[in-house]
Structures are given as C-alpha cells and as structure tokens.
Amino acid sequence: MRRRNFLQATGLLPFMGKQLVAENAFAAAQQKTPPAGDREFFYRPENAWAVDFIPFYANGEFQLFYLHDWRDPQRHGEGTPWYRISTNDFVHFKEHGEMLKRGSKTEQDLMVWTGSVIQAKNEFHIFYTGYNPSFKQLGKPAQGIMHAVSQDMVNWTKFPEQTFFAPSDKYEKHDWRDPFVFWNSDTNEYNMLLAARYKKGIPRRRGLTALCSSKDLINWKAQDAFYSPDRYYTHECPDLFKIGDWWYLVFSEFTDKMRTRYCMSRSLKGPWRSPERDDFDGHAFYAAKSASDGKSRFLFGWNPTRGNASDNGDWGWGGNLVVHELYQQKNGELGVKIPSTVAAAFNKTSPVSFGSGTGKFSYNNGILVLDARETFAAAVAGTQPDLCSISATVKFKKGVREFGLMFHTSEDLEKSYYIRIEPANSRVVFDKWPRERREVFQMVELERPLKLADGDNVKMTVIIDGNKGVAYLNDVIAMNFRAYDLPAGNWGFFTCDGESSFSNIAMKTL
C-alpha cells in the first residue's frame, strides 16, 4: 500500500513489516492545505493537492488524470477520486472535474488509486487500482485491478465484476496496483504491467514489475514477471514506451532513496539494463509517468510538500505538478530538460546588475566574474520575485571547489538557499544556511550527479515558484526542491575557493 509504505520509507512512521498502521494515521500526519489564493505556476487543485498524474494524449491536448487529495477526511471523506485537467503548454490548464468517484466503505475502490488510460475498440478505458484498507481485516485483498469505460472521456462506467487480484501462489495479495495497459503487436494482445511483490525473498527487495495479458481487455491472465531485479521494495507506477530502437521501462521506488527510475532494452523480452544515471530527478519528484504528442515525450510527476511547511518537515504524499521534457541521447540513454513552452512563458526580462556582495567580483559587458581563490565571493542582484526564472551559463577554472546560484538571500548574506555545483564531487546539490543539522551538508536526497571536465560550461535554468522550484542543468538533469523557511530575499551568484564567470544571465517573470 503506497501511502503507508511511503511513510515508512521516509521515516514518518516506523517500519512494521506486514502489520501496517491504520489509514487515518496518514491523514493526521499531513500538513493542512493552505487557503486558496493566486494560482500557483506548478499546478495543484484549489484547496487540495495532486498525486500520481496519469497522462494521456487526446483531442490535441495532454489529458492529465490525477489522484485528488483534500487531506481533510472529516470534510471531504476518505480516499482519493480521479480528477482531470488538460493542457497543451503545461502553463495553462483547463479543469474538467471528477472523473472516477470513490466507492463506498464496503466496495473495493473506496480509494481510487493509480492506473492508466487507453483508447481501444472505439472507447476510452481506464484500468485503475481499487484500494480498501478495511478489507485486510476481513481477509480480503486490499488492492485489486478495476476497469471503467467511457465514450466521451467525461462520463465513466465502472465494471466492478471484472476486478481481479494478485495470484496467491507467488505474489503478496495486498500489493497489486498501478496497472499500465498497452497493445503488444509482437504477441497480438493487450499487456498490463503492475507494481507487485513476491511472497518470498528479502523483504525490501521483493518488488517487481508484474505482467498480465488479455485478448479482450476483460479477462486477464498473469504471466511471468516482466522485470524483477531483486533490488527494490516495489516498482510503483510503471510506464513503458519506445524511442527508436530502444524500449524504456519507467517506475518509482522508495527502497533506499525516493526516485523515479528507468531501465532500457532493445526488446520487450529483455534483457533490461540500468544506465549509470538511471533516474530523472531527486527526492522531490515522484511517481512520474510519460506521454507523447507524437513529436516529443514529457514526464509528469509531483513535487511533494513537507510537514508543517518546514524545510525539516517530513516529505508528504502529493503536491504540485512538474513536467520535464524527455529526450533520447546519442547513446540511447534519456535526458530531461525544461519544456520549451514552460521556458517561453517567462517572457518578461528584468534588468540585471550586481551592486553588492562580498569578496572580489566584477560585472562588465554582461559577464560576472567571481574571483574567490582561497576564499568566498558572492554578487547580489537585488530582490528576487516570488515567481521567476533565473538562468546563466557558467565557466569555471580548474580546481574551483564550488559555485552556483543563491536565492532568498538575506542582506548580510548569512541566510540563503543555494543551488551548489561541485565539480570535484561530480554533483549539484540543494543547500541552505543556516541548517537545522550542522552534520548534514546539503538538504537530504536533494542532489544530482553532474560530471564536469575542466573547461566545460554549465548551463543552468532555475524556476522558483514561492516555496518550490526546479533546477535544470546542461539540458540533461533536473532537481526539484522545496524551500519554506526563508520565504523571500535577494538573489545572486557565488563561488568558493576558485574562479568562475557567469554569462547569458537572465531574470525573467511571466
């Protein structure tokens, strides 16, 4: 069960094996939804939060189904129905309201959880997870795969009699969810990938991507596992697509780190291999699934909130939509970059000047040079807007220890958030000063690998939307973050123990 497994993995609740705590413990642990105000750039529903987007391209737009979570069972009831929004630019969204209603407390789908959408037989089909936590106490499977059909993608009819469960001979019966359905032209049948767990093996490494097949989208037969590397607790929200000669299997896991990962193969039959960098983002981007408009492919995930609206709070379940553009690199591996429509939305350029800071710096002809050999230097560009895009190209000299962007910075430079690039450590991290824990040298799990050679340039774009944001580096990696404790301040650039120069500097707003 994703909610409670998520809490255990992130430390919010102790791990209890198969005896998992009651569902209401999750609701009690969450921060309350803030009052409605101006629409945030990174989408979330008004007075609620979004979880597990299920993207589907139809009618010339991306149709984004998602789990709608009010985090307020006393007022809105228990569980999460499916809602839908649509967009063609990931900036403007049309809300279509509720698509799949929750069932009653005696039905399998008291909570409507993740699945997939396909168009087949002149109809739209949703395959989804029906979850009812009370069924465990009755000896029934808590999770089952369910089916709904629509002629217009608005009015959906459920077929509860078609519900099917994990085969009891080898799979855990309460972990059988997140169906992804596709047509397999090799076998001339429909296939379904699922998040499942073996009944035997090391408990935190029993996760697998299960496989079922069907000729009619009604009767499903379990096959041998599609992908079972014996590495992860579970493989949530599976997604599958092909670019050129390569197949890509995407899934999310929370075994040691919170990640959306992928593996690749030239055949649906495998073998599947994990590239050196097999994830797209860090802890603050989860349960991502993809969709294509026939030209480009995009990855839809969520940036989670943190408890008590605090940088040191526990990561929550659900938050705001973030969209990355996926593309295939020359070696077949995948990279992510900012969607062009998102970048273009920030079309108001603000003048940039660096009038204050510390250490040795100069700003001439649009180039900022920070000389911090054996010291620290920073240049401040003034007050940072609440919603903005900041970009620059950085060139660094051999031996520089670190450099990057600072934002929400205090006048005396003592308090600040940092997007810090560390060439010697081949990584970029999200950091803050002062820290709650001095022995932790960056925000836990908010780091990304970034290999750099002497003489390389670093192209960075950072979008900041209030207490959240995402950094893109070299059009290859992304790093989402949350930033609560320092709500406002200045922005600028810094360098420590070395020399670096910043060009193509731009501050843009909507």
C-alpha positions as CSV (number, residue, x, y, z in Angstrom):
1,M,0.0,0.0,0.0
2,R,1.7,3.1,-1.3
3,R,0.7,5.7,1.4
4,R,1.8,3.7,4.4
5,N,4.9,2.2,2.6
6,F,5.8,5.8,1.6
7,L,5.6,6.9,5.3
8,Q,7.7,4.0,6.5
9,A,10.4,4.6,3.8
10,T,10.7,8.3,4.6
11,G,10.9,7.8,8.4
12,L,7.5,9.3,9.2
13,L,6.3,6.0,10.7
14,P,8.3,3.1,11.9
15,F,8.6,0.1,9.6
16,M,6.3,-2.7,10.8
17,G,6.6,-5.4,8.2
18,K,3.2,-6.7,7.1
19,Q,1.4,-5.2,10.1
20,L,0.8,-1.6,8.8
21,V,-0.7,1.2,10.7
22,A,-4.3,2.4,10.2
23,E,-5.0,4.8,7.3
24,N,-6.1,7.6,9.5
25,A,-2.5,7.9,10.8
26,F,-1.5,9.2,7.4
27,A,-4.1,11.9,7.4
28,A,-3.2,13.1,10.9
29,A,0.4,13.4,9.9
30,Q,-0.1,15.7,6.9
31,Q,0.2,19.5,6.9
32,K,-3.1,21.2,6.3
33,T,-3.9,22.6,2.8
34,P,-3.3,26.3,2.8
35,P,-6.2,28.7,2.0
36,A,-6.8,29.3,-1.7
37,G,-5.0,32.2,-3.3
38,D,-3.5,33.1,-6.6
39,R,-3.0,30.1,-8.8
40,E,0.5,28.6,-8.4
41,F,2.6,28.2,-11.5
42,F,3.2,24.5,-10.7
43,Y,-0.4,23.2,-10.8
44,R,-2.3,21.9,-7.9
45,P,-6.1,21.9,-7.4
46,E,-7.6,24.7,-5.4
47,N,-7.8,23.7,-1.7
48,A,-6.3,20.3,-2.4
49,W,-3.2,18.5,-3.6
50,A,-2.4,16.4,-6.7
51,V,-1.0,12.9,-6.6
52,D,0.1,10.4,-9.3
53,F,-0.6,12.0,-12.6
54,I,-1.9,9.7,-15.3
55,P,-1.1,11.4,-18.7
56,F,-2.9,10.6,-21.9
57,Y,-2.8,12.5,-25.2
58,A,-6.1,13.0,-27.0
59,N,-8.0,15.7,-28.8
60,G,-4.8,17.7,-29.4
61,E,-4.0,18.1,-25.7
62,F,-2.5,16.3,-22.9
63,Q,-5.3,14.9,-20.7
64,L,-3.9,14.7,-17.2
65,F,-5.9,12.4,-14.9
66,Y,-4.7,12.5,-11.3
67,L,-5.5,11.5,-7.7
68,H,-7.2,14.4,-6.0
69,D,-6.4,14.6,-2.3
70,W,-8.0,17.1,0.0
71,R,-6.1,15.9,3.1
72,D,-9.3,16.5,5.1
73,P,-11.3,13.3,5.6
74,Q,-13.6,15.0,8.1
75,R,-14.9,17.4,5.5
76,H,-14.4,15.6,2.2
77,G,-14.4,11.9,3.2
78,E,-11.8,9.2,3.0
79,G,-9.8,8.4,-0.1
80,T,-8.9,10.0,-3.4
81,P,-11.1,10.1,-6.5
82,W,-9.7,10.7,-10.0
83,Y,-9.9,14.3,-11.5
84,R,-8.8,15.5,-14.9
85,I,-7.1,18.6,-16.3
86,S,-6.0,19.3,-19.8
87,T,-3.2,21.4,-21.3
88,N,-1.2,22.0,-24.4
89,D,1.6,24.0,-22.9
90,F,2.0,22.9,-19.2
91,V,1.4,26.5,-18.2
92,H,-2.4,26.9,-18.7
93,F,-4.8,24.3,-17.5
94,K,-8.4,23.5,-18.0
95,E,-10.1,21.7,-15.2
96,H,-12.7,19.0,-16.1
97,G,-13.6,17.9,-12.6
98,E,-14.1,14.5,-11.1
99,M,-13.8,11.5,-13.5
100,L,-13.9,8.4,-11.2
101,K,-15.8,8.7,-8.0
102,R,-14.8,6.8,-4.9
103,G,-16.7,3.8,-3.9
104,S,-18.4,3.2,-0.5
105,K,-16.8,1.8,2.6
106,T,-18.0,-1.7,1.6
107,E,-16.6,-1.5,-2.0
108,Q,-13.1,-2.3,-3.3
109,D,-12.4,1.2,-4.6
110,L,-13.1,3.2,-1.5
111,M,-9.9,4.8,-2.7
112,V,-9.3,5.2,-6.4
113,W,-5.6,4.8,-7.0
114,T,-3.2,4.9,-9.9
115,G,-3.7,3.3,-13.3
116,S,-3.6,4.1,-17.0
117,V,-5.8,5.3,-19.8
118,I,-6.0,3.9,-23.3
119,Q,-8.3,4.2,-26.4
120,A,-9.4,0.9,-27.8
121,K,-12.4,-0.6,-29.5
122,N,-13.8,3.0,-30.1
123,E,-13.9,3.6,-26.4
124,F,-11.8,5.0,-23.7
125,H,-10.7,2.6,-21.0
126,I,-9.3,3.3,-17.5
127,F,-7.6,0.5,-15.6
128,Y,-7.1,1.5,-12.0
129,T,-6.3,0.4,-8.5
130,G,-9.2,-0.1,-6.1
131,Y,-8.0,0.1,-2.6
132,N,-9.9,-0.5,0.6
133,P,-7.8,-0.8,3.8
134,S,-10.5,-2.3,5.8
135,F,-10.6,-5.4,3.6
136,K,-7.3,-6.7,5.1
137,Q,-9.1,-7.3,8.4
138,L,-11.8,-9.2,6.6
139,G,-9.2,-11.5,5.0
140,K,-9.8,-9.9,1.5
141,P,-7.1,-8.4,-0.7
142,A,-6.8,-4.7,0.0
143,Q,-5.9,-3.9,-3.6
144,G,-7.4,-5.0,-6.9
145,I,-7.3,-4.0,-10.5
146,M,-10.5,-2.4,-11.8
147,H,-11.9,-1.3,-15.1
148,A,-14.0,1.7,-16.3
149,V,-15.2,2.7,-19.8
150,S,-16.3,5.9,-21.4
151,Q,-17.5,7.1,-24.8
152,D,-16.5,10.7,-24.3
153,M,-13.8,10.7,-21.6
154,V,-16.2,12.5,-19.3
155,N,-18.8,10.0,-18.2
156,W,-17.3,6.8,-17.0
157,T,-19.0,3.4,-16.2
158,K,-17.3,1.1,-13.7
159,F,-17.4,-2.7,-14.1
160,P,-16.6,-4.0,-10.6
161,E,-17.4,-7.6,-11.6
162,Q,-14.2,-7.5,-13.8
163,T,-12.0,-6.8,-10.8
164,F,-9.0,-9.2,-10.4
165,F,-6.4,-9.7,-7.8
166,A,-2.8,-10.9,-7.3
167,P,-2.2,-14.6,-7.9
168,S,-2.0,-16.0,-4.4
169,D,0.7,-18.6,-5.2
170,K,3.6,-16.2,-5.6
171,Y,2.6,-12.5,-5.1
172,E,1.6,-10.6,-1.9
173,K,-2.1,-10.1,-2.1
174,H,-2.2,-6.6,-0.7
175,D,0.4,-5.2,-3.2
176,W,-1.1,-5.4,-6.7
177,R,-1.6,-1.9,-8.2
178,D,-0.8,0.8,-10.7
179,P,-1.8,-1.0,-13.9
180,F,-0.3,0.2,-17.2
181,V,-2.0,-1.2,-20.3
182,F,-0.6,-1.3,-23.8
183,W,-1.1,-3.2,-27.1
184,N,1.7,-5.7,-27.8
185,S,2.0,-6.1,-31.5
186,D,4.5,-8.9,-31.1
187,T,2.1,-11.2,-29.4
188,N,-1.1,-9.6,-30.8
189,E,-2.7,-9.0,-27.4
190,Y,-3.0,-6.4,-24.6
191,N,-0.4,-6.4,-21.9
192,M,-0.7,-5.0,-18.4
193,L,2.3,-4.0,-16.2
194,L,1.7,-3.8,-12.5
195,A,3.5,-3.0,-9.2
196,A,3.7,-6.2,-7.3
197,R,5.8,-8.0,-4.6
198,Y,6.9,-11.6,-4.3
199,K,5.9,-13.5,-1.2
200,K,9.4,-14.8,-0.7
201,G,12.8,-13.2,-0.6
202,I,14.5,-10.3,1.2
203,P,11.5,-8.1,2.3
204,R,12.8,-4.8,1.0
205,R,13.9,-6.3,-2.3
206,R,10.9,-8.3,-3.4
207,G,9.5,-5.7,-5.7
208,L,8.9,-6.4,-9.4
209,T,7.0,-5.3,-12.5
210,A,4.4,-8.0,-13.0
211,L,2.9,-8.8,-16.4
212,C,-0.7,-9.8,-17.4
213,S,-2.1,-10.4,-20.8
214,S,-5.6,-10.2,-22.3
215,K,-7.3,-10.6,-25.7
216,D,-10.4,-8.6,-24.8
217,L,-9.5,-6.1,-22.0
218,I,-11.8,-8.1,-19.7
219,N,-10.2,-11.4,-18.9
220,W,-6.6,-11.1,-17.7
221,K,-4.0,-13.8,-17.2
222,A,-0.9,-13.4,-15.1
223,Q,2.4,-14.2,-16.9
224,D,6.0,-14.5,-15.7
225,A,7.4,-11.3,-14.3
226,F,8.2,-8.6,-16.8
227,Y,11.2,-7.2,-14.7
228,S,12.4,-8.4,-11.3
229,P,15.9,-7.3,-10.4
230,D,15.6,-8.1,-6.7
231,R,16.7,-4.6,-5.8
232,Y,13.7,-2.6,-4.7
233,Y,10.8,-2.7,-2.2
234,T,8.3,-2.2,-5.1
235,H,8.1,-0.8,-8.6
236,E,5.3,1.8,-8.4
237,C,3.6,3.5,-11.3
238,P,5.1,1.5,-14.2
239,D,5.3,3.2,-17.6
240,L,6.6,1.8,-20.9
241,F,7.5,3.5,-24.2
242,K,9.7,3.1,-27.2
243,I,12.0,5.7,-28.9
244,G,13.9,4.4,-32.0
245,D,15.3,1.0,-31.3
246,W,15.1,1.3,-27.5
247,W,12.3,0.3,-25.1
248,Y,12.2,2.2,-21.8
249,L,10.6,0.9,-18.6
250,V,9.9,3.7,-16.0
251,F,8.9,3.0,-12.4
252,S,9.2,4.7,-9.0
253,E,10.7,3.2,-5.8
254,F,11.5,4.1,-2.2
255,T,13.9,1.4,-1.1
256,D,16.9,3.5,-0.2
257,K,16.1,6.7,-2.0
258,M,12.9,8.2,-3.3
259,R,13.3,8.0,-7.1
260,T,11.6,7.6,-10.4
261,R,14.0,5.3,-12.3
262,Y,14.2,3.7,-15.7
263,C,15.9,0.7,-17.4
264,M,16.2,0.1,-21.1
265,S,16.2,-2.8,-23.6
266,R,16.1,-3.4,-27.3
267,S,13.4,-6.0,-26.8
268,L,10.2,-6.3,-24.7
269,K,11.6,-9.7,-23.7
270,G,14.7,-8.0,-22.2
271,P,17.4,-8.2,-21.0
272,W,16.8,-4.9,-19.3
273,R,19.8,-2.8,-18.2
274,S,20.0,0.2,-15.9
275,P,22.2,3.1,-17.2
276,E,24.8,4.7,-15.0
277,R,22.3,7.6,-14.3
278,D,19.0,5.7,-14.2
279,D,16.9,8.5,-12.6
280,F,15.5,11.8,-13.8
281,D,15.3,13.9,-10.6
282,G,15.8,13.7,-6.9
283,H,13.5,13.0,-3.8
284,A,11.2,16.0,-4.7
285,F,9.9,14.4,-7.9
286,Y,8.0,11.2,-7.7
287,A,5.6,8.7,-9.3
288,A,6.3,10.2,-12.8
289,K,4.7,8.8,-15.9
290,S,5.1,9.9,-19.5
291,A,3.0,10.7,-22.6
292,S,3.8,11.9,-26.1
293,D,2.1,14.1,-28.6
294,G,3.7,12.2,-31.4
295,K,6.6,14.6,-31.6
296,S,8.0,15.0,-28.1
297,R,7.7,13.0,-24.9
298,F,7.1,14.5,-21.5
299,L,7.4,13.2,-17.9
300,F,4.7,14.2,-15.4
301,G,5.5,13.9,-11.7
302,W,4.8,15.7,-8.5
303,N,6.9,17.8,-6.1
304,P,5.8,16.8,-2.6
305,T,5.0,19.1,0.2
306,R,6.8,18.9,3.6
307,G,5.2,18.6,7.0
308,N,4.4,21.8,9.0
309,A,5.5,23.8,5.9
310,S,9.1,23.4,7.1
311,D,12.4,22.6,5.4
312,N,13.0,20.0,8.1
313,G,9.4,18.5,7.9
314,D,8.7,15.0,6.7
315,W,8.0,14.7,2.9
316,G,4.3,14.3,2.2
317,W,2.3,12.3,-0.3
318,G,1.3,14.6,-3.2
319,G,1.9,18.2,-4.0
320,N,2.3,20.2,-7.3
321,L,2.6,19.0,-10.9
322,V,6.1,19.3,-12.5
323,V,6.7,18.4,-16.2
324,H,10.0,17.6,-17.7
325,E,10.7,17.0,-21.4
326,L,12.3,13.7,-22.1
327,Y,14.7,13.1,-25.0
328,Q,17.0,10.3,-26.2
329,Q,20.7,11.0,-26.1
330,K,23.2,9.6,-28.7
331,N,24.0,6.6,-26.6
332,G,20.3,5.8,-26.2
333,E,20.1,7.0,-22.6
334,L,17.5,9.5,-21.5
335,G,17.9,13.1,-20.5
336,V,15.5,15.7,-19.2
337,K,15.2,19.4,-20.0
338,I,12.8,22.3,-19.5
339,P,9.8,22.1,-21.9
340,S,10.1,24.9,-24.4
341,T,6.6,26.2,-23.6
342,V,7.4,26.5,-20.0
343,A,10.6,28.4,-20.8
344,A,8.8,30.7,-23.2
345,A,6.1,31.5,-20.6
346,F,8.7,33.6,-18.7
347,N,8.9,36.3,-21.3
348,K,9.4,39.5,-19.3
349,T,13.1,40.2,-18.9
350,S,14.2,42.2,-15.9
351,P,17.4,44.4,-16.0
352,V,20.3,42.8,-14.1
353,S,23.0,44.5,-12.2
354,F,25.3,43.4,-9.3
355,G,25.8,46.3,-7.0
356,S,26.6,44.5,-3.7
357,G,28.1,41.3,-2.4
358,T,31.3,40.1,-0.8
359,G,34.8,39.3,-1.9
360,K,36.3,40.1,-5.3
361,F,33.8,40.3,-8.2
362,S,33.3,42.4,-11.3
363,Y,30.4,42.8,-13.8
364,N,31.2,44.1,-17.2
365,N,29.6,43.6,-20.6
366,G,27.1,41.2,-19.2
367,I,29.7,38.9,-17.6
368,L,30.0,38.4,-13.9
369,V,33.4,37.2,-12.7
370,L,33.9,35.9,-9.2
371,D,37.5,35.5,-8.0
372,A,37.4,33.5,-4.8
373,R,40.8,31.8,-4.7
374,E,41.3,30.6,-1.2
375,T,38.1,32.5,-0.1
376,F,34.4,33.0,-0.8
377,A,32.9,35.6,-3.2
378,A,29.3,36.4,-4.0
379,A,27.5,39.1,-6.0
380,V,23.9,40.1,-5.3
381,A,21.5,41.3,-8.0
382,G,18.7,42.6,-5.8
383,T,15.3,41.4,-4.6
384,Q,14.1,38.1,-6.1
385,P,10.5,37.9,-7.4
386,D,8.2,35.3,-5.8
387,L,7.8,33.6,-9.3
388,C,10.7,33.8,-11.7
389,S,13.1,32.1,-14.0
390,I,16.8,32.6,-13.4
391,S,19.3,31.4,-16.0
392,A,23.1,31.6,-16.7
393,T,26.0,29.9,-18.4
394,V,28.9,29.3,-16.0
395,K,32.5,28.7,-17.0
396,F,34.8,27.7,-14.2
397,K,38.6,27.4,-13.8
398,K,40.4,24.3,-12.9
399,G,40.4,23.5,-9.2
400,V,37.4,25.6,-8.2
401,R,35.6,24.0,-5.2
402,E,32.0,25.1,-5.8
403,F,29.8,27.7,-7.4
404,G,26.2,28.4,-8.3
405,L,23.0,30.3,-7.6
406,M,21.8,31.7,-4.3
407,F,18.3,32.9,-3.6
408,H,16.0,34.1,-0.8
409,T,19.3,35.6,0.5
410,S,19.4,37.9,3.5
411,E,21.0,41.4,3.2
412,D,24.1,40.3,5.2
413,L,24.4,37.0,3.1
414,E,24.1,34.9,6.3
415,K,20.9,33.2,5.3
416,S,20.3,31.8,1.9
417,Y,19.3,28.8,-0.3
418,Y,21.9,27.5,-2.7
419,I,22.0,25.6,-5.9
420,R,25.6,24.5,-5.5
421,I,27.7,22.8,-8.2
422,E,30.7,20.8,-7.0
423,P,32.9,19.7,-9.9
424,A,35.3,17.6,-7.8
425,N,32.3,15.7,-6.4
426,S,30.6,15.5,-9.9
427,R,27.3,16.7,-8.4
428,V,24.9,19.6,-7.9
429,V,23.1,19.9,-4.5
430,F,20.4,22.0,-2.9
431,D,21.6,23.6,0.3
432,K,20.5,26.2,2.9
433,W,22.2,28.2,5.6
434,P,21.6,28.1,8.5
435,R,20.9,24.4,8.6
436,E,18.9,22.7,11.3
437,R,21.5,19.9,11.4
438,R,25.1,21.0,11.0
439,E,26.4,17.5,10.3
440,V,24.3,17.4,7.1
441,F,26.0,19.2,4.3
442,Q,23.0,19.7,2.0
443,M,19.3,19.0,2.0
444,V,19.0,15.2,2.3
445,E,18.4,13.5,-1.0
446,L,18.3,16.8,-3.0
447,E,21.4,16.2,-5.1
448,R,22.0,15.1,-8.7
449,P,25.1,13.6,-10.4
450,L,26.8,16.1,-12.8
451,K,30.1,15.1,-14.4
452,L,32.2,18.0,-15.4
453,A,35.6,18.3,-17.0
454,D,37.9,21.2,-16.8
455,G,36.8,23.8,-19.4
456,D,33.2,22.6,-19.5
457,N,30.4,25.1,-19.4
458,V,27.4,24.7,-17.2
459,K,24.1,25.9,-18.5
460,M,21.6,26.3,-15.7
461,T,17.9,27.4,-15.5
462,V,16.1,27.6,-12.2
463,I,12.3,28.2,-11.9
464,I,11.2,29.4,-8.4
465,D,7.5,29.4,-7.6
466,G,7.1,30.5,-4.0
467,N,8.2,27.7,-1.7
468,K,9.1,25.3,-4.6
469,G,11.1,25.1,-7.7
470,V,13.2,23.1,-10.1
471,A,16.7,23.4,-11.5
472,Y,17.7,22.2,-15.0
473,L,21.4,21.7,-15.7
474,N,23.0,21.2,-19.2
475,D,19.7,20.1,-20.6
476,V,20.4,16.6,-19.1
477,I,19.3,16.6,-15.4
478,A,16.7,18.2,-13.2
479,M,16.4,18.7,-9.5
480,N,13.2,19.7,-7.8
481,F,13.2,21.3,-4.3
482,R,11.1,22.8,-1.6
483,A,12.1,26.0,0.3
484,Y,9.9,27.0,3.2
485,D,11.9,28.6,6.0
486,L,13.4,31.5,4.1
487,P,10.3,32.9,2.3
488,A,11.9,35.9,0.5
489,G,15.1,37.7,-0.1
490,N,17.7,38.6,-2.7
491,W,19.3,36.5,-5.5
492,G,22.8,36.3,-6.9
493,F,25.7,34.0,-7.7
494,F,28.6,32.7,-5.6
495,T,31.9,30.9,-5.9
496,C,34.1,29.3,-3.2
497,D,37.8,28.5,-3.5
498,G,38.4,29.3,-7.1
499,E,37.3,31.4,-10.1
500,S,34.2,31.3,-12.2
501,S,32.4,33.5,-14.7
502,F,28.7,33.8,-15.4
503,S,27.3,34.9,-18.8
504,N,23.9,34.9,-20.5
505,I,22.4,35.9,-17.2
506,A,18.7,36.4,-17.3
507,M,16.0,37.1,-14.7
508,K,12.5,36.6,-16.2
509,T,9.0,36.7,-15.0
510,L,5.6,35.9,-16.6
